[in-house]
Amino acid sequence: MNVDTLHQLQTAGGALLVGVIIGMMYEGLRILRHFRSGAVMQFICDFVLIVGAAVVSVQYYRYTSDGQIRWFCVLSQLLGLILYCRLVGRFLFAPICRLSAKIGKLLRWMVFPFVWVMRLLGKTLNLAVKFAEKKLKKCFIFIKKYSIINKSKASERKTKERNETNGKEDRTQEYGTRFYH
């Protein structure tokens, strides 16, 4: 074999591995889509797969063949993707889904006591805050009602009002009409 043919076989083998990597990305997103279904999630997973596959393929082509896309590399990638999905992915999908569902249940049971305590604390703190607001409101009303400072301000206001009304009465008597200011 000459060097050029050997290099092309290595490039095809690497493209086969790139296809396997893309297949692994597909399986990972498929498992994610299994737990969170819906049109938006499907769009996000498809978008991530397309962008990820494009980035991996372009980087591979850039480093192996200076960015030139060769037909045997594209076929090798496709073959690697199909082999992974048919041979490995088919047997890994169901066990991984079952395992991740069990892990999810275990995590829920582990986190549940903390969530319950936090909810209880939140309700208790909410009741304490409402109680404190009521008591503080009563205190402020009491202080406002019986405060010496407010009484002196109130007496100042009353004297100002008396002075203003005396001046208005003088003017109304002088002009014979009432002024409304």
One Martini backbone bead per residue (centre of mass of N, CA, C, O) as a GRO file, in nm:
protein
  181
    1MET     BB    1   0.098   0.035   0.021
    2ASN     BB    2   0.048   0.348  -0.002
    3VAL     BB    3   0.036   0.646   0.161
    4ASP     BB    4  -0.232   0.759   0.045
    5THR     BB    5  -0.414   0.516   0.110
    6LEU     BB    6  -0.360   0.507   0.415
    7HIS     BB    7  -0.467   0.792   0.472
    8GLN     BB    8  -0.758   0.736   0.370
    9LEU     BB    9  -0.821   0.507   0.574
   10GLN     BB   10  -0.781   0.680   0.828
   11THR     BB   11  -0.996   0.888   0.756
   12ALA     BB   12  -1.232   0.685   0.744
   13GLY     BB   13  -1.201   0.584   1.038
   14GLY     BB   14  -1.245   0.862   1.167
   15ALA     BB   15  -1.527   0.905   1.044
   16LEU     BB   16  -1.653   0.667   1.187
   17LEU     BB   17  -1.609   0.791   1.473
   18VAL     BB   18  -1.773   1.044   1.422
   19GLY     BB   19  -2.039   0.888   1.380
   20VAL     BB   20  -2.042   0.774   1.668
   21ILE     BB   21  -2.053   1.048   1.813
   22ILE     BB   22  -2.319   1.136   1.685
   23GLY     BB   23  -2.478   0.893   1.797
   24MET     BB   24  -2.433   0.968   2.096
   25MET     BB   25  -2.574   1.237   2.081
   26TYR     BB   26  -2.846   1.124   1.994
   27GLU     BB   27  -2.895   0.943   2.243
   28GLY     BB   28  -2.883   1.162   2.457
   29LEU     BB   29  -3.122   1.329   2.336
   30ARG     BB   30  -3.326   1.097   2.342
   31ILE     BB   31  -3.333   1.065   2.647
   32LEU     BB   32  -3.419   1.352   2.708
   33ARG     BB   33  -3.684   1.334   2.533
   34HIS     BB   34  -3.819   1.109   2.702
   35PHE     BB   35  -3.868   1.304   2.961
   36ARG     BB   36  -3.901   1.568   2.757
   37SER     BB   37  -4.169   1.641   2.600
   38GLY     BB   38  -4.213   1.811   2.291
   39ALA     BB   39  -4.174   2.050   2.055
   40VAL     BB   40  -3.953   2.221   2.187
   41MET     BB   41  -3.762   1.992   2.270
   42GLN     BB   42  -3.724   1.879   1.988
   43PHE     BB   43  -3.602   2.131   1.864
   44ILE     BB   44  -3.360   2.156   2.053
   45CYS     BB   45  -3.236   1.877   1.998
   46ASP     BB   46  -3.205   1.910   1.691
   47PHE     BB   47  -3.029   2.160   1.698
   48VAL     BB   48  -2.798   2.043   1.866
   49LEU     BB   49  -2.733   1.812   1.672
   50ILE     BB   50  -2.668   1.974   1.418
   51VAL     BB   51  -2.449   2.154   1.538
   52GLY     BB   52  -2.268   1.930   1.654
   53ALA     BB   53  -2.222   1.775   1.388
   54ALA     BB   54  -2.099   2.011   1.235
   55VAL     BB   55  -1.861   2.069   1.419
   56VAL     BB   56  -1.730   1.790   1.415
   57SER     BB   57  -1.698   1.764   1.107
   58VAL     BB   58  -1.540   2.021   1.045
   59GLN     BB   59  -1.300   1.961   1.230
   60TYR     BB   60  -1.219   1.703   1.098
   61TYR     BB   61  -1.174   1.811   0.807
   62ARG     BB   62  -0.968   2.028   0.885
   63TYR     BB   63  -0.744   1.825   1.008
   64THR     BB   64  -0.727   1.601   0.770
   65SER     BB   65  -0.826   1.775   0.474
   66ASP     BB   66  -0.836   2.090   0.472
   67GLY     BB   67  -1.172   2.096   0.434
   68GLN     BB   68  -1.222   1.851   0.267
   69ILE     BB   69  -1.486   1.682   0.116
   70ARG     BB   70  -1.529   1.337   0.123
   71TRP     BB   71  -1.715   1.072   0.029
   72PHE     BB   72  -1.592   0.850   0.220
   73CYS     BB   73  -1.639   1.019   0.481
   74VAL     BB   74  -1.943   1.043   0.468
   75LEU     BB   75  -1.997   0.736   0.458
   76SER     BB   76  -1.850   0.673   0.726
   77GLN     BB   77  -2.029   0.842   0.906
   78LEU     BB   78  -2.293   0.702   0.837
   79LEU     BB   79  -2.199   0.419   0.922
   80GLY     BB   80  -2.137   0.492   1.220
   81LEU     BB   81  -2.423   0.582   1.293
   82ILE     BB   82  -2.573   0.320   1.219
   83LEU     BB   83  -2.411   0.121   1.393
   84TYR     BB   84  -2.466   0.249   1.663
   85CYS     BB   85  -2.780   0.253   1.655
   86ARG     BB   86  -2.816  -0.063   1.592
   87LEU     BB   87  -2.614  -0.193   1.807
   88VAL     BB   88  -2.588  -0.004   2.068
   89GLY     BB   89  -2.837   0.191   2.109
   90ARG     BB   90  -3.063  -0.025   2.131
   91PHE     BB   91  -2.938  -0.151   2.410
   92LEU     BB   92  -2.910   0.131   2.581
   93PHE     BB   93  -3.177   0.291   2.604
   94ALA     BB   94  -3.353   0.132   2.811
   95PRO     BB   95  -3.152   0.111   3.051
   96ILE     BB   96  -3.101   0.415   3.079
   97CYS     BB   97  -3.393   0.497   3.134
   98ARG     BB   98  -3.429   0.323   3.387
   99LEU     BB   99  -3.191   0.436   3.549
  100SER     BB  100  -3.277   0.738   3.541
  101ALA     BB  101  -3.549   0.692   3.682
  102LYS     BB  102  -3.431   0.581   3.947
  103ILE     BB  103  -3.257   0.825   4.011
  104GLY     BB  104  -3.491   1.026   4.021
  105LYS     BB  105  -3.640   0.892   4.257
  106LEU     BB  106  -3.409   0.905   4.457
  107LEU     BB  107  -3.379   1.213   4.452
  108ARG     BB  108  -3.664   1.277   4.547
  109TRP     BB  109  -3.635   1.129   4.824
  110MET     BB  110  -3.388   1.303   4.915
  111VAL     BB  111  -3.527   1.597   4.871
  112PHE     BB  112  -3.804   1.604   5.016
  113PRO     BB  113  -3.731   1.687   5.310
  114PHE     BB  114  -3.615   1.965   5.233
  115VAL     BB  115  -3.867   2.078   5.099
  116TRP     BB  116  -4.055   2.048   5.342
  117VAL     BB  117  -3.893   2.228   5.536
  118MET     BB  118  -3.895   2.485   5.360
  119ARG     BB  119  -4.202   2.518   5.352
  120LEU     BB  120  -4.243   2.536   5.656
  121LEU     BB  121  -4.060   2.781   5.699
  122GLY     BB  122  -4.211   2.970   5.508
  123LYS     BB  123  -4.480   2.969   5.659
  124THR     BB  124  -4.372   3.061   5.932
  125LEU     BB  125  -4.243   3.326   5.834
  126ASN     BB  126  -4.502   3.446   5.720
  127LEU     BB  127  -4.655   3.455   5.990
  128ALA     BB  128  -4.446   3.628   6.141
  129VAL     BB  129  -4.461   3.874   5.956
  130LYS     BB  130  -4.762   3.934   5.990
  131PHE     BB  131  -4.754   3.971   6.296
  132ALA     BB  132  -4.546   4.202   6.297
  133GLU     BB  133  -4.709   4.400   6.124
  134LYS     BB  134  -4.946   4.432   6.317
  135LYS     BB  135  -4.784   4.534   6.563
  136LEU     BB  136  -4.646   4.774   6.423
  137LYS     BB  137  -4.901   4.920   6.342
  138LYS     BB  138  -5.002   4.968   6.630
  139CYS     BB  139  -4.754   5.125   6.724
  140PHE     BB  140  -4.772   5.358   6.518
  141ILE     BB  141  -5.049   5.453   6.602
  142PHE     BB  142  -4.979   5.515   6.894
  143ILE     BB  143  -4.749   5.715   6.839
  144LYS     BB  144  -4.915   5.913   6.669
  145LYS     BB  145  -5.136   5.976   6.883
  146TYR     BB  146  -4.915   6.015   7.152
  147SER     BB  147  -4.731   6.225   7.040
  148ILE     BB  148  -4.548   6.511   7.100
  149ILE     BB  149  -4.457   6.592   6.820
  150ASN     BB  150  -4.738   6.588   6.685
  151LYS     BB  151  -4.867   6.797   6.873
  152SER     BB  152  -4.684   7.034   6.799
  153LYS     BB  153  -4.753   7.026   6.497
  154ALA     BB  154  -5.056   7.059   6.530
  155SER     BB  155  -5.045   7.334   6.673
  156GLU     BB  156  -4.903   7.480   6.442
  157ARG     BB  157  -5.124   7.434   6.233
  158LYS     BB  158  -5.353   7.578   6.386
  159THR     BB  159  -5.221   7.857   6.393
  160LYS     BB  160  -5.197   7.892   6.091
  161GLU     BB  161  -5.498   7.867   6.030
  162ARG     BB  162  -5.586   8.108   6.198
  163ASN     BB  163  -5.420   8.321   6.051
  164GLU     BB  164  -5.544   8.272   5.773
  165THR     BB  165  -5.845   8.317   5.848
  166ASN     BB  166  -5.812   8.607   5.948
  167GLY     BB  167  -5.716   8.720   5.680
  168LYS     BB  168  -5.970   8.635   5.515
  169GLU     BB  169  -6.180   8.789   5.676
  170ASP     BB  170  -6.070   9.065   5.621
  171ARG     BB  171  -6.097   9.054   5.314
  172THR     BB  172  -6.401   8.994   5.298
  173GLN     BB  173  -6.481   9.255   5.437
  174GLU     BB  174  -6.343   9.450   5.243
  175TYR     BB  175  -6.478   9.327   4.960
  176GLY     BB  176  -6.751   9.137   5.006
  177THR     BB  177  -6.603   8.863   4.940
  178ARG     BB  178  -6.509   8.541   4.868
  179PHE     BB  179  -6.214   8.359   4.905
  180TYR     BB  180  -6.053   8.101   4.714
  181HIS     BB  181  -5.747   7.911   4.789
   0.00000   0.00000   0.00000
